[in-house]
Amino acid sequence: MKKSLFLAVMALPLAACQQSLEEKAAEEARMYTEKNCPARLAENLISDSLTFEADTHTLHYYYTLTGEGDTAALSNQEEARQQLLNALKNTTSMMAYKEEGYRFAYTYHSQKKPNTIIFETVFGKKDYAGEED
């Protein structure tokens, strides 16, 4: 009896530490935003936040374009989309999410007109792994 009680008590911390992938995504998004945002990533680019949308299993990155980036309004959106997709395909830190078919969304707002979306795209498993969502 004492042995089984001891084993049960020892197993509690292990069970408490296990999170679902959804819980992990939400926590990582919150922590990333708290620690790193806003942050200037390039001369004309600011990282605003990362959120997790549980209903669609989407990690959503929000950015603000400033200066010339704001006025240029991404003249070649297909090229921008392809660059983001290539970066996502090569990002190993997102492997667990990609293996589970999570979606990745990117939204770029104007600094001059914050309610204006300059560019937005979403990638699913069919995009980054060649499989259906």
N, C-alpha and C positions, 0 to 999 in steps of 0.2 A: 504494500500500500504506500509506504513512504517513498519507495523507488518510483512508482508511477506518478505520485504527486510532484516529486522533484523533477521528473522529465516534463510534466505538463507546465510547471512553472518556468523551466528553462526554455521551453518552446515558445512561450508568450512573446518575448522580445523579437524573435524571428518572425512570427506571424504579424506583429505590429509594424515591422519594417517593410513588409511587402506591400507594394502599391500596384494598382492596375496601371496599364500603359496610359489610360486616359488621365488618371490622377497625376501620374508623372509628367505628362505633357502640360497639364494645367499648372502644376507647381513650377516646372522649368520655365514656362512662359512668364509667369508672375515674377519669378526671381530674376530672370534675364531683364525684364522691363525695369524692375526696381534698381538693379545694380548698374545697368548699362544705358538707360535712356533718360533723356535724349542724349544722343552722341553724334558728333560729326564724323561721318565715315569717309567723306571725300569733300573736295572744295564746295560742291553744290548739292551735297546729300546728307541728310540728318536721319538717323534711325529714331523713330518715335516710340514704338512699342512692338511687342509680340504678344498675341493673344491666342488662346486655344478655344475653338468653337466645338464643344463636345458633341452637339447634335449632328454635325457633318464630319467630325474627326479632321478638322482643319487647323493647322498652325498658320496664323495670319500675321504677316509682317507689315507694319505701317511705316512709311517714310515720308519725309518732306523734301521737295526739291527747292533749292534756293538759287538766287543769282541767275546766271545764264541758264542753268538747268531748269529753272522755273519758266523762263521765257521761251526756251527752245521747244518745250512741250513734246519731247521725244519724237523727233521727226520720223524715225524708223522703229515703230513699235514692235514689228515682227523680229527685228534684230535684237531688240532689248529682251523680248520674251525668250528668244533662243539662248541668249547669254545667261539669263536667270535659270533656264532649264539645265544648261550645261553645268552651271555651278551646283545646282541641286543634285544632279546625277553624281557629281564628284565629291559631295559632302558626306563623309563617313559618319559624322556625329549624328546624323539623322537616320542611320541605318535601321534602327528598331522601328521607327515610324514608317519608313518606306516599306519595310517587310510586311507591315500590317495594313498597307494600302492607304495610309493617311494622305490627306490633301494638303497642299501648301499654297497659300494665297499671298499675293504681294500687291499692296496699294500704295501709290505715290500721289501725295497731295501737293498742291501749290502753296508756297509760303505766302505769296501775295494775296491769294484767295483761298484760305484754308478749307472751304467747303467744296472746292473744285478738285476733282480727281483727274490727274493728268494721265495716269496709266494704271491699269489694274489687270491682273491675270491670276489664274488658278491652275495648278497642276495636280493631276490625279495619277494613279498608278499606271494608267495606259500611256501617260506622257513620259514618266521617268523610268519605267521598267518595261514598257511595251506590252503591258497586260491590261485587261479590262478592270475598271473600278469595282 
